[in-house]
Amino acid sequence: MSFNLHKWFRNSYLNEEEGFDKNSWEYLTNKEKSKFSDEVFDLINNAYAPIGGNPNYQSPSDVDGSEGDANYLVIDFDDDPEFDVVIVDKRKSSGVKPAALGHDGSPAARSMAVNFTALMLKNKGHYIEVSGKLKDIMVAKGVPIVTDEETIRTALKGKDIEMNDDGTYQRSLGGKIHTKTMMGNPL
């Protein structure tokens, strides 16, 4: 059996962000949010580009600025040293709410972002507001839909929503009215 030092060194040290293990989900610290704000913003921007962007992320400064209270869970699983996926969540009284996700655009990263989010949402105390394609994907992955008005209003306490007959609701986000569906298992 031969040992290739170059390959070992490259796989062990050169292909990961400093301080992060390859193939391991890790939350960024506040200091790391600042350090990696460009990279995190690019992942989020890439994921939301087809729908005109994420209204909460207009520049890298939002990562540790206006959205600095969010938690950023990242993973690097491929050969390049950059993060491939980010899941943004916020702790709320009704549980953990994914607020955004991001990926590098590769099929593997897109799949990992969606599959990880779907798994998360099947656990008690995790919920999300979705619409469009992401809603369809989460339904296909078996994430429960929340249609109970009291549960929705409790989870979105303080938010101005208008319920629809089908359990969806209207809500203003980024200055625009959106139809949303709550999914997951809020507390």
Number of C-alpha atoms within 10 A of each C-alpha: 3 4 7 8 9 9 10 11 11 12 15 12 14 14 18 22 16 10 7 17 16 19 14 12 17 14 17 16 12 15 10 12 23 18 13 18 19 15 18 29 21 18 22 25 22 17 22 18 10 8 8 9 14 18 11 14 19 13 13 19 16 17 27 18 15 11 15 14 13 21 22 26 18 25 25 23 21 15 12 13 17 19 24 25 31 28 25 22 19 16 15 16 14 19 17 22 23 21 20 20 25 25 29 21 14 11 9 14 22 17 14 18 20 20 15 12 22 24 15 19 24 17 14 14 18 24 30 25 21 18 14 11 9 12 19 11 14 22 14 10 14 13 21 16 19 19 18 12 15 9 16 22 15 14 20 16 13 8 11 12 18 13 18 13 7 8 15 23 20 15 17 14 12 10 8 8 11 14 18 21 20 24 23 25 22 23 15
